[in-house]
Amino acid sequence: MRVFWLPSLLGVIGSLVLSASVQAATLQSWRFNPSENRLVFTTVGGVQPRAQLIANPTRLVIDLPGTTIGRPTVNQAVGGGIREVRVGQFDAQTTRIVIEMSPGYTIDPQQVQVRGDTPSQWSVQLPRPQREATPPIATLPTPTTPTTPTTPAPNPTAATRIEGVRITGDGFFIRTSGATPQIQVSRSRDRRQVEINVANASLTSQVQAEQTINQFGVDRLQITPQSNNVRITLNLSDPNTNWQATASNLGGIVVLPISGSVASRPGTSQPSNPSSNQPVTPPVTVPTTPQTRTAIVQAVELAPNGSQLLIRADAPIRYTSGFDSATASYRIVIPNARLADQVTPPVLPPTSPLQRVRLVQQDDRTVVVLVQPASGTRIGELNQPSSQTLALSIQASSQAIPVPPPVRPNPTPLPTTPTTPGTLPTVPNGRVVIVIDPGHGGPDPGAIGIGGLRETDIVLDIGRQVGAILERQGVNVIMTRTSERNLELEPRVQIADRANADLFVSIHANAISLSRPDVNGIETYFYGSSASQRLAQTIHSNIIRNMGGNDRGVRSARFYVLRNTDMPAVLIETGFVTGRDDARNLSDPAYRSRMAIAIAQGILQYVQQNNL
């Protein structure tokens, strides 16, 4: 049995990039045992779960990338320190399991243990929930003048239950349970009220009917039960504030003030769609006073000590911000602004507290900055030191779930400098630049095969050896990674582009269901250019000639790293970790060394034949 302590990100979900050749998995069954505080689930096809602990309300979120459930959200009420367990489809590629604590309870993230008996059978052991020193959800003030409305009794058969309202750092969170909230948003003619109608909904007994707010341009918030729905009314002191409501299929409605004047027609509604890159429900907006001129965002930079992300413009700017569940990022929206032609996201070092920063020109007058924290990092406050500068605080998280060193399937040390045949051609020193890209890494182990064989261990060893061989033959080698660190696809491509590399070679290991150990073999992929096809064919021929095994051929595929590189690029699948023969071979250090030599021979042959 292998034990995985999975990383956490506060407020966001880290993206797990699975090998495109791995079949999608399906959540087959799940069960939570309240007496043991243990969740057990099985999938058809291997998965690599990711866990995170999120506050307000405290909940453990477990994402299964590349996995579908094929049915609506399912809830299991628990009781005691654990309120309920919810399982649903977070987006088209991710099944999400949420274990939510009861109000006033939390758990120690250091004691959350996720175990994988096999890549398709997992258990999550939770510690006993403990009462918090202070409740995570503050009680909003009781109105001085109580209302005694004659409201209808709540509908006991309602699909959605409204359970409370919490003031967040930049808006409101309306807590729900049951079915995904189906909402409809409208604005009064005098712009003094925003109404959010939740269909087929009822209130729990602890929800206050009216609450004094005095924040974000909102005087009061009223919740009114009706015969078959619940109406949530924001009474505004600032009629020029725009508002957006977003429903989640895992419970809750996020209500945020926004800027800009592009909106759906008020009074319309549509189902929640978390896989979209835009808000999942129509925003309600009114035009705001325009700035004197369009600001140009000239730089987005990470401070040298990694403590803040700076956004600089050439004119005063306004902004709104908040976590965006659709993109799993902290979203900063700057209206009446454009990106400068030369502006690029910051280059993130291996130890960066951020996993990714994206700059998006959403429309002609709106810039969006999406910030995704790395494991163990959380987003702090967004401040405006000057009218033309924004500073986003980046802080170390105190609730990261630690990750132990990976358990290698073979205790034999992996060699880094194999014996190289003397027939390899040499090239003029430093003239040829080649990027070697071992796939996956860090919290993303890639495919997991027979006996817990991990793709990341295999390809990192082979990739390092290929790089060492090429360097001895005079090649200027750039490795996208040389250790177990997290690296998304876009930075891998950027490394090659910035180095003006001549070739890009990505190394992976394949996988299919563990029930198919008969599937074995080597594949090499290219996309687009004839030069890439020749490179793939040359490397593949050398591998088959030197290694033998099942030849699954050279194929074309739209892998991200192949279609977004400017130089000839290939992706090598060195074998199936789920294959009976391939798994045995790839577990052998001597076999991996022979594979590295064969790949290097193919690369050098291509360099020589094409006079690079």
C-alpha positions as CSV (number, residue, x, y, z in Angstrom):
1,M,0.0,0.0,0.0
2,R,1.3,3.4,-0.9
3,V,0.5,6.5,1.1
4,F,0.1,9.9,-0.6
5,W,-0.1,13.1,1.4
6,L,-1.7,15.5,-1.1
7,P,-0.9,19.2,-1.4
8,S,-3.5,21.9,-0.7
9,L,-4.2,25.3,-2.2
10,L,-6.4,27.7,-0.2
11,G,-9.3,28.9,-2.3
12,V,-8.2,27.4,-5.6
13,I,-7.8,24.1,-7.2
14,G,-4.5,23.2,-8.6
15,S,-4.6,21.9,-12.2
16,L,-3.5,18.3,-12.7
17,V,-2.2,17.8,-16.3
18,L,-2.8,14.2,-17.2
19,S,-1.1,12.6,-20.2
20,A,-3.4,13.0,-23.1
21,S,-3.0,9.3,-24.0
22,V,-4.4,8.2,-20.7
23,Q,-8.1,7.1,-20.8
24,A,-10.5,9.1,-18.8
25,A,-11.7,7.6,-15.5
26,T,-15.2,7.2,-14.1
27,L,-16.1,7.4,-10.4
28,Q,-17.7,4.0,-9.8
29,S,-18.7,4.1,-6.1
30,W,-18.1,6.0,-2.9
31,R,-19.0,5.6,0.8
32,F,-18.3,7.7,3.9
33,N,-18.2,5.8,7.2
34,P,-19.1,8.3,10.0
35,S,-17.9,6.0,12.8
36,E,-14.4,6.0,11.3
37,N,-14.4,9.4,9.6
38,R,-13.2,7.6,6.5
39,L,-14.2,8.1,2.9
40,V,-13.6,5.2,0.4
41,F,-14.1,5.5,-3.3
42,T,-13.3,3.5,-6.4
43,T,-12.9,4.4,-10.1
44,V,-12.9,2.7,-13.4
45,G,-9.4,3.7,-14.6
46,G,-6.6,5.1,-12.5
47,V,-6.8,8.6,-10.9
48,Q,-4.4,10.8,-8.9
49,P,-6.6,12.8,-6.4
50,R,-5.8,16.3,-5.1
51,A,-6.9,17.5,-1.7
52,Q,-7.3,21.0,-0.3
53,L,-8.7,22.4,3.0
54,I,-10.8,25.5,2.5
55,A,-12.2,27.8,5.2
56,N,-15.5,29.6,5.7
57,P,-17.1,27.1,5.8
58,T,-14.4,24.6,6.6
59,R,-14.4,21.8,4.1
60,L,-12.0,19.3,2.6
61,V,-12.2,19.3,-1.2
62,I,-10.9,16.3,-3.1
63,D,-10.6,16.7,-6.9
64,L,-10.3,13.7,-9.2
65,P,-8.8,15.1,-12.5
66,G,-9.7,13.4,-15.7
67,T,-12.7,11.7,-14.0
68,T,-16.5,11.9,-14.6
69,I,-19.4,10.7,-12.4
70,G,-22.2,10.7,-15.0
71,R,-25.0,11.8,-12.6
72,P,-26.1,14.9,-10.6
73,T,-24.6,15.9,-7.3
74,V,-25.2,13.3,-4.5
75,N,-25.3,14.3,-0.8
76,Q,-24.8,12.2,2.3
77,A,-25.8,13.9,5.6
78,V,-23.4,12.9,8.4
79,G,-24.0,14.8,11.7
80,G,-21.7,15.7,14.6
81,G,-18.6,17.5,13.6
82,I,-19.1,16.7,9.9
83,R,-22.1,18.2,8.3
84,E,-22.3,16.3,5.0
85,V,-20.5,14.8,2.1
86,R,-21.2,16.0,-1.5
87,V,-20.1,14.4,-4.7
88,G,-20.6,16.0,-8.1
89,Q,-19.1,17.0,-11.4
90,F,-17.1,20.2,-10.9
91,D,-16.3,20.6,-14.6
92,A,-16.2,18.5,-17.7
93,Q,-12.9,16.9,-16.6
94,T,-13.1,16.9,-12.8
95,T,-15.2,15.0,-10.3
96,R,-15.2,16.8,-6.9
97,I,-15.8,15.3,-3.4
98,V,-16.6,17.8,-0.6
99,I,-16.5,16.9,3.0
100,E,-18.0,19.9,4.9
101,M,-17.6,20.4,8.6
102,S,-20.5,21.5,10.8
103,P,-20.5,25.2,11.8
104,G,-17.9,25.9,14.4
105,Y,-15.8,22.7,13.6
106,T,-12.5,22.3,11.8
107,I,-9.8,19.6,11.2
108,D,-6.1,19.6,11.4
109,P,-4.8,19.4,7.8
110,Q,-1.6,17.7,8.9
111,Q,-3.6,14.7,9.9
112,V,-5.6,14.2,6.7
113,Q,-4.3,11.0,5.1
114,V,-5.1,9.9,1.6
115,R,-4.1,6.3,0.7
116,G,-4.1,4.6,-2.6
117,D,-4.4,0.8,-2.5
118,T,-4.3,0.9,-6.3
119,P,-4.7,3.8,-8.7
120,S,-8.4,3.1,-8.8
121,Q,-9.1,2.3,-5.1
122,W,-8.6,5.1,-2.5
123,S,-9.4,6.0,1.1
124,V,-9.3,9.4,2.8
125,Q,-8.9,9.3,6.6
126,L,-10.0,12.4,8.5
127,P,-9.0,13.2,12.0
128,R,-11.7,13.9,14.6
129,P,-13.2,17.3,14.0
130,Q,-12.4,19.9,16.7
131,R,-14.4,22.9,17.8
132,E,-12.8,26.2,16.6
133,A,-11.9,28.9,19.1
134,T,-14.1,31.3,17.1
135,P,-16.8,30.2,14.7
136,P,-15.8,30.5,11.1
137,I,-19.0,32.3,10.1
138,A,-19.7,35.5,12.0
139,T,-23.3,36.2,13.0
140,L,-24.5,39.3,11.2
141,P,-26.2,42.0,13.3
142,T,-29.8,41.5,14.2
143,P,-32.0,44.4,12.9
144,T,-33.1,46.9,15.6
145,T,-36.6,46.9,14.2
146,P,-37.7,43.3,13.8
147,T,-40.0,42.4,11.0
148,T,-43.0,40.2,11.4
149,P,-44.0,39.3,7.9
150,T,-46.7,36.9,7.1
151,T,-44.6,34.6,5.0
152,P,-45.6,31.2,3.8
153,A,-44.2,28.1,5.5
154,P,-41.0,26.7,3.9
155,N,-41.5,24.0,1.3
156,P,-40.3,20.7,2.9
157,T,-39.9,19.2,-0.6
158,A,-37.7,22.0,-2.0
159,A,-34.7,20.9,-3.9
160,T,-32.4,23.7,-2.6
161,R,-32.1,24.9,1.0
162,I,-30.8,28.3,1.9
163,E,-28.8,28.0,5.1
164,G,-27.1,31.4,5.7
165,V,-25.3,34.4,4.5
166,R,-21.7,35.4,5.2
167,I,-19.9,38.6,4.4
168,T,-16.7,37.8,2.6
169,G,-13.7,40.1,1.8
170,D,-15.3,41.3,-1.4
171,G,-19.0,40.4,-1.4
172,F,-21.4,37.7,0.0
173,F,-21.5,34.0,0.1
174,I,-25.0,32.5,0.3
175,R,-24.7,29.0,1.7
176,T,-27.0,26.3,0.3
177,S,-27.4,22.5,0.4
178,G,-29.3,20.1,-1.8
179,A,-29.6,20.6,-5.5
180,T,-27.6,23.2,-7.5
181,P,-29.2,26.6,-7.0
182,Q,-31.2,27.6,-10.0
183,I,-31.1,31.4,-9.9
184,Q,-32.6,34.4,-11.7
185,V,-31.2,37.9,-11.2
186,S,-33.0,41.2,-11.8
187,R,-32.6,44.9,-11.1
188,S,-35.2,47.4,-10.0
189,R,-36.0,50.4,-12.3
190,D,-34.5,52.8,-9.8
191,R,-31.3,50.6,-9.5
192,R,-31.7,50.6,-5.8
193,Q,-32.3,46.9,-5.5
194,V,-30.8,43.6,-6.9
195,E,-33.1,40.6,-6.5
196,I,-31.8,37.0,-6.7
197,N,-34.6,34.5,-7.0
198,V,-33.7,30.9,-6.2
199,A,-36.2,28.5,-7.7
200,N,-37.6,25.4,-5.9
201,A,-35.9,26.5,-2.6
202,S,-36.7,26.9,1.1
203,L,-35.0,28.4,4.2
204,T,-33.6,26.7,7.2
205,S,-34.8,27.9,10.6
206,Q,-31.6,29.8,11.5
207,V,-31.6,32.1,8.5
208,Q,-32.2,35.8,9.4
209,A,-34.9,37.5,7.4
210,E,-33.2,40.9,7.3
211,Q,-29.6,41.9,8.0
212,T,-27.9,45.2,8.2
213,I,-24.8,45.3,6.0
214,N,-23.4,48.8,5.3
215,Q,-20.6,47.4,3.1
216,F,-19.9,47.3,-0.7
217,G,-22.6,49.9,-1.3
218,V,-25.3,47.6,0.3
219,D,-27.5,48.9,3.2
220,R,-29.5,45.8,3.9
221,L,-29.9,42.2,2.8
222,Q,-33.3,40.6,3.0
223,I,-34.3,36.9,2.5
224,T,-37.9,36.2,1.8
225,P,-39.4,32.7,1.5
226,Q,-42.2,32.3,-1.0
227,S,-44.4,29.4,-2.0
228,N,-41.8,27.7,-4.3
229,N,-38.8,29.9,-4.2
230,V,-36.6,32.2,-2.1
231,R,-36.0,35.8,-2.9
232,I,-32.7,37.5,-1.8
233,T,-32.8,41.3,-2.0
234,L,-29.8,43.6,-1.9
235,N,-30.9,47.1,-0.9
236,L,-28.2,49.4,-2.4
237,S,-26.9,52.7,-1.1
238,D,-24.8,53.0,-4.3
239,P,-27.0,52.5,-7.4
240,N,-23.9,52.7,-9.7
241,T,-22.5,49.4,-8.4
242,N,-22.8,46.4,-10.7
243,W,-23.4,43.0,-9.2
244,Q,-22.9,39.4,-10.3
245,A,-24.3,36.2,-8.8
246,T,-22.7,32.8,-9.5
247,A,-24.2,29.5,-8.5
248,S,-22.2,26.3,-7.9
249,N,-23.3,22.8,-8.4
250,L,-21.6,21.9,-5.2
251,G,-23.6,24.3,-3.0
252,G,-23.6,28.0,-2.6
253,I,-24.1,31.3,-4.4
254,V,-21.3,33.9,-4.7
255,V,-22.5,37.5,-5.0
256,L,-19.9,40.0,-5.9
257,P,-19.7,43.7,-7.0
258,I,-18.2,44.0,-10.4
259,S,-17.2,46.7,-12.9
260,G,-17.8,47.2,-16.6
261,S,-21.0,47.5,-18.6
262,V,-21.1,44.3,-20.6
263,A,-23.9,42.1,-19.2
264,S,-26.6,39.6,-20.1
265,R,-30.1,40.9,-20.2
266,P,-31.5,41.3,-16.6
267,G,-34.1,38.9,-15.7
268,T,-32.7,36.0,-17.7
269,S,-31.2,32.8,-16.2
270,Q,-29.2,29.9,-17.4
271,P,-27.9,26.7,-15.8
272,S,-24.6,26.7,-13.9
273,N,-21.7,25.6,-16.1
274,P,-18.4,25.5,-14.0
275,S,-16.3,24.4,-17.0
276,S,-16.8,27.8,-18.7
277,N,-14.2,30.4,-18.4
278,Q,-16.8,33.1,-17.8
279,P,-19.2,33.6,-14.9
280,V,-21.7,30.8,-14.8
281,T,-24.8,33.0,-14.3
282,P,-25.6,36.2,-16.0
283,P,-24.3,39.3,-14.3
284,V,-26.6,42.3,-13.6
285,T,-24.9,45.5,-14.4
286,V,-25.5,49.2,-14.8
287,P,-23.1,51.6,-16.6
288,T,-20.4,53.2,-14.4
289,T,-18.8,56.6,-14.9
290,P,-16.1,56.1,-17.5
291,Q,-12.5,57.0,-16.8
292,T,-10.9,59.9,-18.7
293,R,-9.0,57.5,-21.0
294,T,-8.2,53.9,-21.5
295,A,-5.4,52.8,-19.3
296,I,-2.6,50.6,-20.7
297,V,-1.4,47.8,-18.5
298,Q,2.4,48.0,-19.0
299,A,3.8,45.4,-16.6
300,V,2.8,42.5,-14.4
301,E,5.7,41.5,-12.2
302,L,6.4,39.2,-9.3
303,A,8.4,41.0,-6.5
304,P,12.0,39.6,-6.1
305,N,11.1,38.1,-2.7
306,G,7.8,36.6,-4.0
307,S,5.7,38.5,-1.5
308,Q,3.5,40.3,-4.0
309,L,2.4,40.6,-7.6
310,L,2.5,44.1,-9.0
311,I,0.3,45.4,-11.8
312,R,1.4,48.7,-13.3
313,A,-0.5,50.9,-15.8
314,D,0.1,54.3,-17.5
315,A,-3.1,55.9,-16.1
316,P,-5.4,55.6,-13.1
317,I,-7.2,52.2,-12.9
318,R,-10.2,50.7,-11.1
319,Y,-10.6,47.0,-10.3
320,T,-12.7,44.2,-8.8
321,S,-11.4,40.9,-7.6
322,G,-12.3,37.5,-6.1
323,F,-11.7,33.8,-6.6
324,D,-13.1,32.4,-9.8
325,S,-14.2,28.8,-9.5
326,A,-14.5,28.5,-13.3
327,T,-10.8,29.1,-13.9
328,A,-9.6,28.0,-10.4
329,S,-7.7,31.3,-10.1
330,Y,-7.8,34.6,-8.2
331,R,-9.4,36.9,-10.8
332,I,-8.6,40.6,-11.1
333,V,-10.8,42.5,-13.5
334,I,-9.6,46.0,-14.7
335,P,-12.2,47.8,-16.7
336,N,-11.5,50.5,-19.3
337,A,-8.0,49.1,-19.9
338,R,-5.9,47.3,-22.5
339,L,-2.8,45.2,-22.4
340,A,0.4,46.8,-23.9
341,D,1.7,45.0,-26.9
342,Q,4.9,44.0,-25.2
343,V,3.5,43.0,-21.8
344,T,3.9,39.3,-20.9
345,P,3.2,37.3,-17.7
346,P,6.1,37.2,-15.2
347,V,8.7,34.4,-15.6
348,L,8.1,32.2,-12.6
349,P,11.2,30.4,-11.1
350,P,11.0,26.8,-9.9
351,T,10.5,28.0,-6.3
352,S,7.8,30.6,-7.2
353,P,4.9,30.9,-4.8
354,L,2.7,31.2,-7.9
355,Q,1.9,28.3,-10.2
356,R,0.6,30.4,-13.1
357,V,-0.3,34.0,-14.1
358,R,-2.4,34.6,-17.2
359,L,-3.1,38.0,-18.8
360,V,-6.4,38.1,-20.8
361,Q,-7.8,40.9,-23.0
362,Q,-11.4,39.9,-22.3
363,D,-12.8,42.6,-24.7
364,D,-11.6,45.9,-26.1
365,R,-11.9,47.6,-22.8
366,T,-11.4,44.9,-20.1
367,V,-8.2,43.3,-18.9
368,V,-8.3,40.2,-16.7
369,V,-5.4,38.9,-14.6
370,L,-5.7,35.3,-13.4
371,V,-3.4,34.3,-10.6
372,Q,-3.1,30.6,-9.6
373,P,-1.1,30.0,-6.3
374,A,1.4,27.2,-6.0
375,S,0.9,24.5,-3.3
376,G,1.4,25.9,0.2
377,T,0.6,29.5,-0.9
378,R,-2.5,31.6,-0.4
379,I,-3.6,34.9,-1.9
380,G,-3.7,37.8,0.5
381,E,-5.2,41.3,0.1
382,L,-5.3,43.3,-3.1
383,N,-4.2,46.9,-2.5
384,Q,-3.7,50.0,-4.6
385,P,-0.5,51.8,-3.5
386,S,-1.1,54.4,-6.2
387,S,-3.8,55.2,-8.7
388,Q,-1.8,53.4,-11.4
389,T,-0.6,50.4,-9.4
390,L,-2.1,47.3,-7.9
391,A,-0.3,45.1,-5.4
392,L,-1.6,41.6,-4.7
393,S,-0.2,40.1,-1.4
394,I,1.1,36.5,-1.6
395,Q,1.4,34.6,1.6
396,A,2.6,31.2,2.8
397,S,-0.4,29.0,3.8
398,S,-0.5,27.6,7.3
399,Q,-2.9,24.8,6.2
400,A,-0.9,23.0,3.5
401,I,-1.2,19.2,3.6
402,P,2.4,18.0,3.3
403,V,3.7,15.8,0.6
404,P,6.2,13.0,1.5
405,P,9.1,12.0,-0.8
406,P,7.8,9.7,-3.6
407,V,8.2,6.0,-3.1
408,R,10.1,4.6,-6.1
409,P,8.9,1.2,-7.4
410,N,12.5,-0.1,-7.6
411,P,15.0,0.6,-4.7
412,T,17.9,0.6,-7.1
413,P,19.4,4.1,-7.4
414,L,18.6,5.7,-10.8
415,P,21.9,6.3,-12.8
416,T,22.3,9.7,-14.3
417,T,25.2,9.1,-16.6
418,P,24.9,5.9,-18.6
419,T,27.6,4.4,-20.7
420,T,27.4,5.8,-24.2
421,P,28.4,4.1,-27.3
422,G,31.3,5.7,-29.1
423,T,29.5,5.9,-32.4
424,L,27.3,8.9,-31.5
425,P,27.9,11.9,-33.7
426,T,29.2,15.1,-32.2
427,V,28.1,18.6,-33.0
428,P,29.9,22.0,-32.8
429,N,29.9,22.9,-29.1
430,G,26.8,25.1,-28.2
431,R,25.6,25.6,-31.7
432,V,22.6,23.4,-31.4
433,V,20.1,24.1,-28.6
434,I,17.7,21.2,-27.6
435,V,15.0,21.3,-24.9
436,I,14.4,18.0,-23.1
437,D,11.1,17.9,-21.3
438,P,10.4,15.1,-18.8
439,G,6.6,15.2,-18.4
440,H,4.6,15.8,-15.2
441,G,6.4,16.3,-11.9
442,G,5.9,17.4,-8.3
443,P,2.3,17.0,-7.2
444,D,1.5,15.6,-10.7
445,P,3.0,12.1,-10.9
446,G,1.4,11.4,-14.3
447,A,0.2,7.9,-14.9
448,I,0.4,5.3,-12.1
449,G,0.8,1.7,-13.2
450,I,1.4,-1.8,-12.0
451,G,2.9,-2.0,-8.5
452,G,2.5,1.8,-8.1
453,L,5.0,2.5,-10.9
454,R,4.9,6.3,-11.4
455,E,5.4,8.0,-14.8
456,T,7.3,11.0,-13.3
457,D,10.0,8.8,-11.8
458,I,10.6,7.0,-15.2
459,V,10.6,10.0,-17.4
460,L,12.7,12.2,-15.1
461,D,15.4,9.5,-15.0
462,I,15.4,9.0,-18.8
463,G,15.3,12.7,-19.5
464,R,18.3,13.5,-17.3
465,Q,20.3,10.8,-19.0
466,V,19.3,12.0,-22.5
467,G,20.4,15.5,-21.5
468,A,23.7,14.2,-20.2
469,I,24.5,12.2,-23.3
470,L,23.7,15.1,-25.6
471,E,25.8,17.5,-23.6
472,R,28.8,15.2,-23.9
473,Q,28.3,15.3,-27.7
474,G,28.4,19.1,-27.8
475,V,24.7,20.0,-27.6
476,N,23.5,22.9,-25.6
477,V,20.8,21.1,-23.5
478,I,18.0,22.9,-21.6
479,M,16.0,20.8,-19.3
480,T,12.4,21.9,-18.4
481,R,12.9,20.2,-15.1
482,T,15.6,18.3,-13.3
483,S,13.8,17.5,-10.1
484,E,10.3,16.6,-8.8
485,R,8.7,20.0,-9.2
486,N,5.4,21.2,-10.5
487,L,5.5,22.6,-14.0
488,E,2.5,23.3,-16.2
489,L,2.4,23.0,-20.0
490,E,2.7,26.6,-20.9
491,P,5.9,27.3,-19.0
492,R,7.5,24.3,-20.8
493,V,6.7,25.8,-24.1
494,Q,7.9,29.2,-23.0
495,I,11.3,27.8,-21.9
496,A,11.8,26.5,-25.5
497,D,10.6,29.7,-27.2
498,R,12.8,32.0,-25.0
499,A,15.8,29.8,-25.6
500,N,15.2,29.9,-29.4
501,A,15.7,26.1,-29.3
502,D,16.3,24.1,-32.4
503,L,14.4,21.0,-31.2
504,F,11.9,20.1,-28.4
505,V,11.7,16.5,-27.1
506,S,9.0,15.7,-24.5
507,I,9.4,12.3,-22.7
508,H,6.4,10.5,-21.2
509,A,5.1,7.0,-20.3
510,N,1.8,5.7,-21.5
511,A,-1.1,4.1,-19.6
512,I,-4.4,2.4,-20.0
513,S,-6.7,0.6,-17.6
514,L,-4.9,-1.8,-15.1
515,S,-7.3,-4.4,-16.4
516,R,-5.4,-4.3,-19.8
517,P,-1.9,-5.5,-19.0
518,D,-1.7,-7.0,-22.5
519,V,-1.4,-3.4,-24.0
520,N,2.3,-2.6,-24.4
521,G,4.5,-0.7,-26.8
522,I,6.2,2.5,-27.8
523,E,4.6,5.5,-29.6
524,T,6.0,8.8,-30.9
525,Y,3.9,11.8,-31.6
526,F,4.3,14.9,-33.7
527,Y,2.1,17.7,-34.9
528,G,2.0,19.9,-38.0
529,S,5.3,20.4,-39.8
530,S,7.2,17.8,-41.9
531,A,10.3,18.6,-39.8
532,S,8.5,17.4,-36.7
533,Q,7.4,14.3,-38.5
534,R,10.9,13.5,-39.6
535,L,12.3,14.1,-36.1
536,A,9.6,11.8,-34.7
537,Q,10.3,9.1,-37.3
538,T,14.1,9.3,-36.7
539,I,13.9,9.0,-32.9
540,H,11.2,6.3,-33.1
541,S,13.2,4.1,-35.5
542,N,16.3,4.3,-33.2
543,I,14.2,3.3,-30.2
544,I,12.6,0.3,-31.9
545,R,15.9,-0.8,-33.5
546,N,17.7,-0.7,-30.2
547,M,15.0,-1.6,-27.7
548,G,12.8,-4.0,-29.6
549,G,9.3,-4.4,-28.1
550,N,5.9,-3.6,-29.6
551,D,6.0,-0.9,-32.3
552,R,2.9,1.2,-32.0
553,G,4.1,3.6,-34.6
554,V,4.5,7.4,-35.2
555,R,1.3,9.3,-34.9
556,S,0.0,12.9,-35.2
557,A,-1.7,14.4,-32.1
558,R,-2.7,17.9,-31.0
559,F,-0.8,17.8,-27.7
560,Y,-0.3,21.2,-26.2
561,V,3.5,21.1,-26.2
562,L,3.5,20.0,-29.8
563,R,1.1,22.6,-31.3
564,N,2.4,25.6,-29.3
565,T,6.2,25.3,-30.0
566,D,7.8,27.1,-33.0
567,M,10.6,24.5,-33.5
568,P,10.3,20.8,-34.6
569,A,8.8,19.0,-31.5
570,V,8.0,15.4,-30.6
571,L,6.5,13.6,-27.7
572,I,7.8,10.1,-26.9
573,E,5.7,7.5,-25.0
574,T,8.4,5.1,-23.7
575,G,5.9,2.3,-22.8
576,F,2.8,1.6,-20.8
577,V,3.2,1.6,-17.0
578,T,0.0,-0.4,-17.0
579,G,1.4,-3.0,-19.4
580,R,2.8,-6.3,-18.1
581,D,6.0,-6.2,-20.2
582,D,6.5,-2.4,-20.3
583,A,6.1,-2.0,-16.6
584,R,8.7,-4.6,-15.9
585,N,11.1,-3.0,-18.3
586,L,10.6,0.6,-17.2
587,S,11.1,-0.5,-13.6
588,D,14.7,-1.6,-14.6
589,P,17.3,1.2,-14.4
590,A,19.4,-0.6,-17.0
591,Y,16.5,-0.6,-19.4
592,R,15.9,3.1,-18.8
593,S,19.6,3.8,-19.6
594,R,19.3,1.9,-22.9
595,M,16.1,3.9,-23.7
596,A,18.0,7.2,-23.0
597,I,20.8,6.2,-25.4
598,A,18.3,5.2,-28.1
599,I,16.5,8.6,-27.8
600,A,19.8,10.5,-27.9
601,Q,21.0,8.6,-30.9
602,G,17.8,9.5,-32.8
603,I,18.1,13.2,-31.8
604,L,21.8,13.3,-32.9
605,Q,21.0,11.5,-36.1
606,Y,18.4,14.1,-37.0
607,V,20.8,16.9,-36.1
608,Q,23.4,15.5,-38.4
609,Q,21.1,14.7,-41.3
610,N,19.5,18.2,-41.3
611,N,22.8,20.1,-40.8
612,L,21.6,21.9,-37.7
